[in-house]
Amino acid sequence: MGCNAVVCAVDLYKKDSEIKLLIGCSEEEQQTIMRFYNDSTYMKGLFFRRGSIDV
């Protein structure tokens, strides 16, 4: 069990940001988390899955 995704979230209402490491989350749990962050007017999140970015 390791980190399989990262969420970078910005809250425009509180004027802050945070980074969340998703450890051992299923695909369904990851989708639920992304809906939580992006279904809001003031909060948005970028989602990075492990291995999804070519450097």
PDB file of N, CA, C and O in Angstrom:
ATOM      1  N   MET A   1       0.854  -1.168   0.000  1.00  0.00           N
ATOM      2  CA  MET A   1       0.000   0.000   0.000  1.00  0.00           C
ATOM      3  C   MET A   1       0.901   1.232   0.000  1.00  0.00           C
ATOM      4  O   MET A   1       1.720   1.416   0.900  1.00  0.00           O
ATOM      5  N   GLY A   2       0.740   2.067  -1.016  1.00  0.00           N
ATOM      6  CA  GLY A   2       1.533   3.278  -1.116  1.00  0.00           C
ATOM      7  C   GLY A   2       0.696   4.430  -1.617  1.00  0.00           C
ATOM      8  O   GLY A   2      -0.519   4.323  -1.780  1.00  0.00           O
ATOM      9  N   CYS A   3       1.371   5.521  -1.856  1.00  0.00           N
ATOM     10  CA  CYS A   3       0.690   6.718  -2.368  1.00  0.00           C
ATOM     11  C   CYS A   3       0.354   6.484  -3.833  1.00  0.00           C
ATOM     12  O   CYS A   3       1.251   6.327  -4.661  1.00  0.00           O
ATOM     13  N   ASN A   4      -0.936   6.461  -4.156  1.00  0.00           N
ATOM     14  CA  ASN A   4      -1.312   6.223  -5.545  1.00  0.00           C
ATOM     15  C   ASN A   4      -1.851   7.458  -6.245  1.00  0.00           C
ATOM     16  O   ASN A   4      -2.142   7.412  -7.440  1.00  0.00           O
ATOM     17  N   ALA A   5      -1.990   8.580  -5.509  1.00  0.00           N
ATOM     18  CA  ALA A   5      -2.421   9.828  -6.138  1.00  0.00           C
ATOM     19  C   ALA A   5      -2.152  11.001  -5.194  1.00  0.00           C
ATOM     20  O   ALA A   5      -1.972  10.834  -3.988  1.00  0.00           O
ATOM     21  N   VAL A   6      -2.134  12.188  -5.791  1.00  0.00           N
ATOM     22  CA  VAL A   6      -1.943  13.427  -5.038  1.00  0.00           C
ATOM     23  C   VAL A   6      -3.020  14.404  -5.488  1.00  0.00           C
ATOM     24  O   VAL A   6      -3.316  14.504  -6.679  1.00  0.00           O
ATOM     25  N   VAL A   7      -3.607  15.126  -4.533  1.00  0.00           N
ATOM     26  CA  VAL A   7      -4.573  16.176  -4.842  1.00  0.00           C
ATOM     27  C   VAL A   7      -3.984  17.500  -4.374  1.00  0.00           C
ATOM     28  O   VAL A   7      -3.605  17.642  -3.211  1.00  0.00           O
ATOM     29  N   CYS A   8      -3.910  18.465  -5.278  1.00  0.00           N
ATOM     30  CA  CYS A   8      -3.517  19.832  -4.936  1.00  0.00           C
ATOM     31  C   CYS A   8      -4.788  20.663  -4.981  1.00  0.00           C
ATOM     32  O   CYS A   8      -5.385  20.847  -6.041  1.00  0.00           O
ATOM     33  N   ALA A   9      -5.198  21.165  -3.816  1.00  0.00           N
ATOM     34  CA  ALA A   9      -6.483  21.852  -3.711  1.00  0.00           C
ATOM     35  C   ALA A   9      -6.285  23.311  -3.326  1.00  0.00           C
ATOM     36  O   ALA A   9      -5.388  23.650  -2.554  1.00  0.00           O
ATOM     37  N   VAL A  10      -7.145  24.175  -3.882  1.00  0.00           N
ATOM     38  CA  VAL A  10      -7.144  25.600  -3.569  1.00  0.00           C
ATOM     39  C   VAL A  10      -8.535  25.983  -3.096  1.00  0.00           C
ATOM     40  O   VAL A  10      -9.529  25.676  -3.752  1.00  0.00           O
ATOM     41  N   ASP A  11      -8.599  26.650  -1.962  1.00  0.00           N
ATOM     42  CA  ASP A  11      -9.860  27.149  -1.422  1.00  0.00           C
ATOM     43  C   ASP A  11      -9.859  28.666  -1.574  1.00  0.00           C
ATOM     44  O   ASP A  11      -9.173  29.365  -0.828  1.00  0.00           O
ATOM     45  N   LEU A  12     -10.619  29.175  -2.532  1.00  0.00           N
ATOM     46  CA  LEU A  12     -10.644  30.607  -2.814  1.00  0.00           C
ATOM     47  C   LEU A  12     -11.344  31.397  -1.712  1.00  0.00           C
ATOM     48  O   LEU A  12     -11.037  32.572  -1.508  1.00  0.00           O
ATOM     49  N   TYR A  13     -12.275  30.773  -1.003  1.00  0.00           N
ATOM     50  CA  TYR A  13     -12.992  31.452   0.073  1.00  0.00           C
ATOM     51  C   TYR A  13     -12.073  31.690   1.271  1.00  0.00           C
ATOM     52  O   TYR A  13     -12.025  32.793   1.816  1.00  0.00           O
ATOM     53  N   LYS A  14     -11.346  30.650   1.675  1.00  0.00           N
ATOM     54  CA  LYS A  14     -10.432  30.775   2.813  1.00  0.00           C
ATOM     55  C   LYS A  14      -9.062  31.315   2.408  1.00  0.00           C
ATOM     56  O   LYS A  14      -8.236  31.642   3.260  1.00  0.00           O
ATOM     57  N   LYS A  15      -8.832  31.404   1.096  1.00  0.00           N
ATOM     58  CA  LYS A  15      -7.556  31.871   0.543  1.00  0.00           C
ATOM     59  C   LYS A  15      -6.384  31.029   1.039  1.00  0.00           C
ATOM     60  O   LYS A  15      -5.385  31.551   1.535  1.00  0.00           O
ATOM     61  N   ASP A  16      -6.532  29.717   0.892  1.00  0.00           N
ATOM     62  CA  ASP A  16      -5.431  28.826   1.238  1.00  0.00           C
ATOM     63  C   ASP A  16      -5.384  27.659   0.260  1.00  0.00           C
ATOM     64  O   ASP A  16      -6.265  27.503  -0.586  1.00  0.00           O
ATOM     65  N   SER A  17      -4.361  26.859   0.388  1.00  0.00           N
ATOM     66  CA  SER A  17      -4.197  25.687  -0.468  1.00  0.00           C
ATOM     67  C   SER A  17      -3.659  24.543   0.380  1.00  0.00           C
ATOM     68  O   SER A  17      -3.136  24.741   1.477  1.00  0.00           O
ATOM     69  N   GLU A  18      -3.807  23.342  -0.167  1.00  0.00           N
ATOM     70  CA  GLU A  18      -3.313  22.170   0.547  1.00  0.00           C
ATOM     71  C   GLU A  18      -2.984  21.078  -0.445  1.00  0.00           C
ATOM     72  O   GLU A  18      -3.480  21.059  -1.572  1.00  0.00           O
ATOM     73  N   ILE A  19      -2.135  20.170   0.000  1.00  0.00           N
ATOM     74  CA  ILE A  19      -1.765  19.004  -0.794  1.00  0.00           C
ATOM     75  C   ILE A  19      -2.147  17.777   0.010  1.00  0.00           C
ATOM     76  O   ILE A  19      -1.778  17.644   1.177  1.00  0.00           O
ATOM     77  N   LYS A  20      -2.887  16.883  -0.624  1.00  0.00           N
ATOM     78  CA  LYS A  20      -3.326  15.642   0.023  1.00  0.00           C
ATOM     79  C   LYS A  20      -2.693  14.458  -0.691  1.00  0.00           C
ATOM     80  O   LYS A  20      -2.746  14.367  -1.918  1.00  0.00           O
ATOM     81  N   LEU A  21      -2.098  13.555   0.070  1.00  0.00           N
ATOM     82  CA  LEU A  21      -1.578  12.305  -0.471  1.00  0.00           C
ATOM     83  C   LEU A  21      -2.641  11.242  -0.281  1.00  0.00           C
ATOM     84  O   LEU A  21      -3.103  11.021   0.839  1.00  0.00           O
ATOM     85  N   LEU A  22      -3.031  10.587  -1.349  1.00  0.00           N
ATOM     86  CA  LEU A  22      -4.037   9.532  -1.278  1.00  0.00           C
ATOM     87  C   LEU A  22      -3.318   8.193  -1.213  1.00  0.00           C
ATOM     88  O   LEU A  22      -2.704   7.755  -2.186  1.00  0.00           O
ATOM     89  N   ILE A  23      -3.403   7.556  -0.066  1.00  0.00           N
ATOM     90  CA  ILE A  23      -2.675   6.313   0.178  1.00  0.00           C
ATOM     91  C   ILE A  23      -3.666   5.162   0.262  1.00  0.00           C
ATOM     92  O   ILE A  23      -4.543   5.142   1.126  1.00  0.00           O
ATOM     93  N   GLY A  24      -3.514   4.207  -0.645  1.00  0.00           N
ATOM     94  CA  GLY A  24      -4.349   3.014  -0.623  1.00  0.00           C
ATOM     95  C   GLY A  24      -5.804   3.249  -0.983  1.00  0.00           C
ATOM     96  O   GLY A  24      -6.660   2.453  -0.599  1.00  0.00           O
ATOM     97  N   CYS A  25      -6.110   4.306  -1.701  1.00  0.00           N
ATOM     98  CA  CYS A  25      -7.503   4.600  -2.082  1.00  0.00           C
ATOM     99  C   CYS A  25      -7.879   3.826  -3.349  1.00  0.00           C
ATOM    100  O   CYS A  25      -7.077   3.681  -4.271  1.00  0.00           O
ATOM    101  N   SER A  26      -9.105   3.339  -3.366  1.00  0.00           N
ATOM    102  CA  SER A  26      -9.609   2.671  -4.566  1.00  0.00           C
ATOM    103  C   SER A  26      -9.953   3.731  -5.616  1.00  0.00           C
ATOM    104  O   SER A  26      -9.970   4.926  -5.320  1.00  0.00           O
ATOM    105  N   GLU A  27     -10.221   3.291  -6.822  1.00  0.00           N
ATOM    106  CA  GLU A  27     -10.616   4.195  -7.906  1.00  0.00           C
ATOM    107  C   GLU A  27     -11.895   4.937  -7.532  1.00  0.00           C
ATOM    108  O   GLU A  27     -12.011   6.138  -7.780  1.00  0.00           O
ATOM    109  N   GLU A  28     -12.853   4.230  -6.939  1.00  0.00           N
ATOM    110  CA  GLU A  28     -14.118   4.846  -6.533  1.00  0.00           C
ATOM    111  C   GLU A  28     -13.884   5.913  -5.451  1.00  0.00           C
ATOM    112  O   GLU A  28     -14.495   6.981  -5.492  1.00  0.00           O
ATOM    113  N   GLU A  29     -13.017   5.629  -4.500  1.00  0.00           N
ATOM    114  CA  GLU A  29     -12.708   6.601  -3.454  1.00  0.00           C
ATOM    115  C   GLU A  29     -12.021   7.842  -4.033  1.00  0.00           C
ATOM    116  O   GLU A  29     -12.299   8.963  -3.605  1.00  0.00           O
ATOM    117  N   GLN A  30     -11.140   7.644  -4.990  1.00  0.00           N
ATOM    118  CA  GLN A  30     -10.466   8.769  -5.639  1.00  0.00           C
ATOM    119  C   GLN A  30     -11.476   9.652  -6.366  1.00  0.00           C
ATOM    120  O   GLN A  30     -11.377  10.877  -6.301  1.00  0.00           O
ATOM    121  N   GLN A  31     -12.441   9.052  -7.056  1.00  0.00           N
ATOM    122  CA  GLN A  31     -13.468   9.825  -7.757  1.00  0.00           C
ATOM    123  C   GLN A  31     -14.343  10.601  -6.778  1.00  0.00           C
ATOM    124  O   GLN A  31     -14.719  11.740  -7.053  1.00  0.00           O
ATOM    125  N   THR A  32     -14.665  10.001  -5.650  1.00  0.00           N
ATOM    126  CA  THR A  32     -15.450  10.688  -4.620  1.00  0.00           C
ATOM    127  C   THR A  32     -14.702  11.905  -4.094  1.00  0.00           C
ATOM    128  O   THR A  32     -15.293  12.970  -3.917  1.00  0.00           O
ATOM    129  N   ILE A  33     -13.427  11.754  -3.847  1.00  0.00           N
ATOM    130  CA  ILE A  33     -12.595  12.862  -3.361  1.00  0.00           C
ATOM    131  C   ILE A  33     -12.552  13.987  -4.389  1.00  0.00           C
ATOM    132  O   ILE A  33     -12.667  15.158  -4.027  1.00  0.00           O
ATOM    133  N   MET A  34     -12.389  13.646  -5.658  1.00  0.00           N
ATOM    134  CA  MET A  34     -12.324  14.679  -6.692  1.00  0.00           C
ATOM    135  C   MET A  34     -13.657  15.396  -6.858  1.00  0.00           C
ATOM    136  O   MET A  34     -13.678  16.601  -7.105  1.00  0.00           O
ATOM    137  N   ARG A  35     -14.758  14.685  -6.730  1.00  0.00           N
ATOM    138  CA  ARG A  35     -16.068  15.347  -6.787  1.00  0.00           C
ATOM    139  C   ARG A  35     -16.213  16.326  -5.626  1.00  0.00           C
ATOM    140  O   ARG A  35     -16.736  17.426  -5.806  1.00  0.00           O
ATOM    141  N   PHE A  36     -15.754  15.936  -4.439  1.00  0.00           N
ATOM    142  CA  PHE A  36     -15.828  16.820  -3.280  1.00  0.00           C
ATOM    143  C   PHE A  36     -15.093  18.132  -3.548  1.00  0.00           C
ATOM    144  O   PHE A  36     -15.614  19.208  -3.256  1.00  0.00           O
ATOM    145  N   TYR A  37     -13.898  18.045  -4.094  1.00  0.00           N
ATOM    146  CA  TYR A  37     -13.110  19.256  -4.335  1.00  0.00           C
ATOM    147  C   TYR A  37     -13.627  20.087  -5.504  1.00  0.00           C
ATOM    148  O   TYR A  37     -13.520  21.312  -5.466  1.00  0.00           O
ATOM    149  N   ASN A  38     -14.172  19.476  -6.518  1.00  0.00           N
ATOM    150  CA  ASN A  38     -14.513  20.217  -7.728  1.00  0.00           C
ATOM    151  C   ASN A  38     -16.004  20.532  -7.900  1.00  0.00           C
ATOM    152  O   ASN A  38     -16.379  21.202  -8.863  1.00  0.00           O
ATOM    153  N   ASP A  39     -16.847  20.066  -6.997  1.00  0.00           N
ATOM    154  CA  ASP A  39     -18.268  20.400  -7.075  1.00  0.00           C
ATOM    155  C   ASP A  39     -18.601  21.656  -6.280  1.00  0.00           C
ATOM    156  O   ASP A  39     -19.774  21.952  -6.052  1.00  0.00           O
ATOM    157  N   SER A  40     -17.596  22.383  -5.864  1.00  0.00           N
ATOM    158  CA  SER A  40     -17.775  23.593  -5.060  1.00  0.00           C
ATOM    159  C   SER A  40     -17.423  24.820  -5.900  1.00  0.00           C
ATOM    160  O   SER A  40     -16.584  24.750  -6.798  1.00  0.00           O
ATOM    161  N   THR A  41     -18.067  25.930  -5.600  1.00  0.00           N
ATOM    162  CA  THR A  41     -17.769  27.180  -6.299  1.00  0.00           C
ATOM    163  C   THR A  41     -16.400  27.723  -5.898  1.00  0.00           C
ATOM    164  O   THR A  41     -15.674  28.270  -6.727  1.00  0.00           O
ATOM    165  N   TYR A  42     -16.060  27.569  -4.636  1.00  0.00           N
ATOM    166  CA  TYR A  42     -14.846  28.200  -4.107  1.00  0.00           C
ATOM    167  C   TYR A  42     -13.658  27.271  -3.961  1.00  0.00           C
ATOM    168  O   TYR A  42     -12.552  27.736  -3.686  1.00  0.00           O
ATOM    169  N   MET A  43     -13.850  25.970  -4.138  1.00  0.00           N
ATOM    170  CA  MET A  43     -12.742  25.035  -3.963  1.00  0.00           C
ATOM    171  C   MET A  43     -12.557  24.211  -5.227  1.00  0.00           C
ATOM    172  O   MET A  43     -13.520  23.686  -5.785  1.00  0.00           O
ATOM    173  N   LYS A  44     -11.313  24.104  -5.672  1.00  0.00           N
ATOM    174  CA  LYS A  44     -10.979  23.305  -6.851  1.00  0.00           C
ATOM    175  C   LYS A  44      -9.731  22.487  -6.559  1.00  0.00           C
ATOM    176  O   LYS A  44      -8.869  22.898  -5.783  1.00  0.00           O
ATOM    177  N   GLY A  45      -9.651  21.328  -7.189  1.00  0.00           N
ATOM    178  CA  GLY A  45      -8.505  20.464  -6.973  1.00  0.00           C
ATOM    179  C   GLY A  45      -7.959  19.913  -8.273  1.00  0.00           C
ATOM    180  O   GLY A  45      -8.707  19.625  -9.207  1.00  0.00           O
ATOM    181  N   LEU A  46      -6.640  19.771  -8.321  1.00  0.00           N
ATOM    182  CA  LEU A  46      -5.962  19.089  -9.421  1.00  0.00           C
ATOM    183  C   LEU A  46      -5.570  17.712  -8.912  1.00  0.00           C
ATOM    184  O   LEU A  46      -5.106  17.568  -7.781  1.00  0.00           O
ATOM    185  N   PHE A  47      -5.753  16.725  -9.731  1.00  0.00           N
ATOM    186  CA  PHE A  47      -5.579  15.340  -9.346  1.00  0.00           C
ATOM    187  C   PHE A  47      -4.454  14.732 -10.163  1.00  0.00           C
ATOM    188  O   PHE A  47      -4.494  14.764 -11.393  1.00  0.00           O
ATOM    189  N   PHE A  48      -3.454  14.180  -9.497  1.00  0.00           N
ATOM    190  CA  PHE A  48      -2.315  13.551 -10.169  1.00  0.00           C
ATOM    191  C   PHE A  48      -2.226  12.105  -9.718  1.00  0.00           C
ATOM    192  O   PHE A  48      -2.008  11.820  -8.540  1.00  0.00           O
ATOM    193  N   ARG A  49      -2.397  11.195 -10.670  1.00  0.00           N
ATOM    194  CA  ARG A  49      -2.264   9.764 -10.353  1.00  0.00           C
ATOM    195  C   ARG A  49      -0.819   9.344 -10.529  1.00  0.00           C
ATOM    196  O   ARG A  49      -0.098   9.864 -11.381  1.00  0.00           O
ATOM    197  N   ARG A  50      -0.420   8.413  -9.722  1.00  0.00           N
ATOM    198  CA  ARG A  50       0.934   7.899  -9.805  1.00  0.00           C
ATOM    199  C   ARG A  50       1.181   7.325 -11.213  1.00  0.00           C
ATOM    200  O   ARG A  50       0.400   6.518 -11.717  1.00  0.00           O
ATOM    201  N   GLY A  51       2.278   7.760 -11.822  1.00  0.00           N
ATOM    202  CA  GLY A  51       2.625   7.289 -13.151  1.00  0.00           C
ATOM    203  C   GLY A  51       1.873   7.959 -14.289  1.00  0.00           C
ATOM    204  O   GLY A  51       1.999   7.531 -15.436  1.00  0.00           O
ATOM    205  N   SER A  52       1.093   9.001 -14.006  1.00  0.00           N
ATOM    206  CA  SER A  52       0.289   9.621 -15.061  1.00  0.00           C
ATOM    207  C   SER A  52       0.996  10.789 -15.743  1.00  0.00           C
ATOM    208  O   SER A  52       0.483  11.329 -16.723  1.00  0.00           O
ATOM    209  N   ILE A  53       2.160  11.188 -15.242  1.00  0.00           N
ATOM    210  CA  ILE A  53       2.864  12.332 -15.815  1.00  0.00           C
ATOM    211  C   ILE A  53       4.213  11.863 -16.351  1.00  0.00           C
ATOM    212  O   ILE A  53       5.002  11.255 -15.628  1.00  0.00           O
ATOM    213  N   ASP A  54       4.469  12.150 -17.618  1.00  0.00           N
ATOM    214  CA  ASP A  54       5.762  11.851 -18.225  1.00  0.00           C
ATOM    215  C   ASP A  54       6.690  13.031 -18.037  1.00  0.00           C
ATOM    216  O   ASP A  54       6.340  14.169 -18.352  1.00  0.00           O
ATOM    217  N   VAL A  55       7.880  12.751 -17.520  1.00  0.00           N
ATOM    218  CA  VAL A  55       8.845  13.832 -17.296  1.00  0.00           C
ATOM    219  C   VAL A  55       9.917  13.778 -18.338  1.00  0.00           C
ATOM    220  O   VAL A  55      10.829  14.604 -18.328  1.00  0.00           O
TER     221      VAL A  55
END
